[in-house]
């Protein structure tokens, strides 16, 4: 590209960045309180200029959010708290009002969270109403709703904003049921195949917030509602069959970090650094797997990352590549991650993740379309591979 061409590209980039800054500024002006994890997916259909711009935009996002990290801070005393006197909310059941029930711990009510680098804005109800003008916001479930009286649903209408905030009690989200077992005893069950009838009431809501408090309370599941039901069949808690008879359940557990240089160099991993352990290298692992798959069509193998496989692939003959492609087409060989593995520090920064994912996907769709993309992997996880539990 000529210097003039680079100048045009730089000008276009600046224009896009300026528009993005204006968008972010507008967003922050209307923001009352939110904890956001911004994530821009990098699809394989992105062109290189788009990927380049995406990387720059992510850098800009990282810059904005690095100004104030809400996670870094401390609890400080604020004498203006509490904002509401104990017992002032008639919607809260008596058993949930700690002060009324004699709790001596009151000092915590004067504490607020203060980030180290900025001041956290107080919740602004007016801004919230502006954001949902003309819309329905519905909370469905129990972790919030359990503090309201269970005998009714609540809907708050804000006429000036033409919006509603609604609460629907649905402790399990699915329908509670009753079933008579073979001994004639009635059992309380949960119909896992039936959504609770209250779902008809919140159909058409613009924003749905689901919460599942009861599912995390053992006396409501394992010790209480201890039967799960689908159709006319019920299953006693913790006694479900551990296998599907016609399939094999595969558990993939990582043995090491997802990188190419944690304790050894790339070459040492690939060709082997310890000659006393025969075949203890990536090259021999891939070779033996391919040979085993070709030998028995009932065998399957799931491969994770692209860096070592790319190196192995480029050393193979055309005849060998054709055989591998047939294994992929038949489903014997499957790739659960189109991305490259992390660098040797295993630090998942935004730009690194984009590079890893982009380069990995570019490889798997190159070389005459090696494979069809399968499952993505979340590189935001810790530097170990994720666990896979799958029926094959």
CORSULRA-V242442 format. One record per residue. N is the residue number from 1. PHI is phi in whole degrees, 0 to 359 (* if undefined). BURIAL is b if it has 16 or more other ideal C-beta (glycine too) atoms within 10 Angstrom, else e. Layout:
BEGIN
n = <N/N>
phi = <PHI/PHI>
burial = <BURIAL/BURIAL>
END
This chain:
BEGIN
n = <1/2/3/4/5/6/7/8/9/10/11/12/13/14/15/16/17/18/19/20/21/22/23/24/25/26/27/28/29/30/31/32/33/34/35/36/37/38/39/40/41/42/43/44/45/46/47/48/49/50/51/52/53/54/55/56/57/58/59/60/61/62/63/64/65/66/67/68/69/70/71/72/73/74/75/76/77/78/79/80/81/82/83/84/85/86/87/88/89/90/91/92/93/94/95/96/97/98/99/100/101/102/103/104/105/106/107/108/109/110/111/112/113/114/115/116/117/118/119/120/121/122/123/124/125/126/127/128/129/130/131/132/133/134/135/136/137/138/139/140/141/142/143/144/145/146/147/148/149/150/151/152/153/154/155/156/157/158/159/160/161/162/163/164/165/166/167/168/169/170/171/172/173/174/175/176/177/178/179/180/181/182/183/184/185/186/187/188/189/190/191/192/193/194/195/196/197/198/199/200/201/202/203/204/205/206/207/208/209/210/211/212/213/214/215/216/217/218/219/220/221/222/223/224/225/226/227/228/229/230/231/232/233/234/235/236/237/238/239/240/241/242/243/244/245/246/247/248/249/250/251/252/253/254/255/256/257/258/259/260/261/262/263/264/265/266/267/268/269/270/271/272/273/274/275/276/277/278/279/280/281/282/283/284/285/286/287/288/289/290/291/292/293/294/295/296/297/298/299/300/301/302/303/304/305/306/307/308/309/310/311/312/313/314/315/316/317/318/319/320/321/322/323/324/325/326/327/328/329/330/331/332/333/334/335/336/337/338/339/340/341/342/343/344/345/346/347/348/349/350/351/352/353/354/355/356/357/358/359/360/361/362/363/364/365/366/367/368/369/370/371/372/373/374/375/376/377/378/379/380/381/382/383/384/385/386/387/388/389/390/391/392>
phi = <*/284/298/295/296/298/297/295/298/296/294/297/296/297/298/295/294/297/296/293/298/298/296/295/298/297/298/291/294/266/280/259/190/200/251/240/251/281/219/253/295/252/275/288/278/292/282/299/299/293/297/299/293/300/299/292/294/296/297/294/298/300/296/298/279/282/295/217/261/295/281/263/180/205/276/235/277/225/290/283/270/283/284/231/284/303/85/282/261/286/280/271/297/300/291/258/268/299/295/299/270/92/292/278/273/237/296/297/292/263/264/223/274/235/298/292/256/198/252/284/293/287/306/247/299/297/296/299/296/297/290/250/305/76/231/248/250/237/258/235/136/214/297/262/291/295/274/262/294/280/279/208/263/232/222/253/257/248/297/297/250/53/221/227/242/239/232/235/285/208/307/246/70/268/274/290/217/225/223/266/278/296/272/86/272/279/238/283/230/244/278/292/258/229/285/303/302/296/299/297/284/255/296/91/294/282/228/245/244/267/222/230/303/294/294/257/250/297/287/263/242/295/259/242/285/261/230/252/230/229/65/265/261/234/231/291/306/69/237/294/300/275/225/261/308/271/226/255/267/249/249/258/241/292/255/205/287/274/204/251/197/283/241/227/282/301/297/295/291/285/258/100/250/235/291/286/252/294/76/278/205/297/303/290/298/296/300/292/294/299/298/293/293/291/283/218/288/276/276/226/214/248/254/257/244/260/297/290/296/299/296/296/300/287/264/268/284/299/297/292/297/298/296/294/298/294/297/291/298/279/90/292/250/232/247/264/216/270/262/283/278/290/287/291/267/53/254/278/281/305/297/297/295/297/299/298/291/296/296/296/290/299/291/289/259/267/50/62/58/308/218/272/299/253/267/278/236/274/283/281/287/302/286/249/297/282/268/239/233/214/272/232>
burial = <e/e/e/e/e/e/e/e/e/e/e/e/e/e/e/e/e/e/e/e/e/e/e/e/e/e/e/e/e/e/e/e/e/e/e/e/e/e/e/e/e/b/e/e/e/b/e/e/e/e/b/e/b/b/b/e/b/b/e/e/b/e/e/e/e/e/e/e/e/b/e/e/b/e/e/e/e/e/e/e/e/e/e/e/e/e/e/e/e/e/e/e/e/e/e/e/e/e/e/e/e/e/e/e/e/e/e/e/e/e/e/e/e/e/e/e/e/e/e/e/e/e/e/e/e/e/e/b/b/e/b/b/e/e/e/b/b/b/b/b/b/b/b/e/b/b/e/b/e/e/e/e/b/e/e/e/e/e/e/e/b/e/b/b/b/b/b/b/b/b/b/b/b/b/b/e/b/e/e/e/e/e/e/e/e/e/b/e/b/b/b/e/e/e/e/b/e/e/e/e/b/b/e/e/b/e/e/e/e/e/b/e/b/b/b/e/b/e/e/b/b/e/e/e/b/b/b/b/b/e/e/e/e/b/e/e/e/e/e/e/e/e/e/e/e/e/e/e/e/e/e/e/e/e/e/e/b/b/b/b/b/e/e/e/e/e/e/e/b/b/e/b/e/e/e/e/e/e/e/e/b/b/b/e/e/b/e/e/b/b/e/e/b/e/e/e/e/e/e/b/e/b/b/b/b/b/b/b/b/b/b/b/b/e/e/e/e/e/e/e/e/e/e/b/b/e/b/b/e/e/e/b/b/b/b/b/b/b/b/b/b/b/e/e/e/b/e/b/e/b/e/b/b/b/b/b/b/b/e/b/b/e/b/b/b/e/e/e/e/b/b/e/e/e/e/e/b/e/b/e/e/e/e/e/b/e/e/e/e/e/e/e>
END
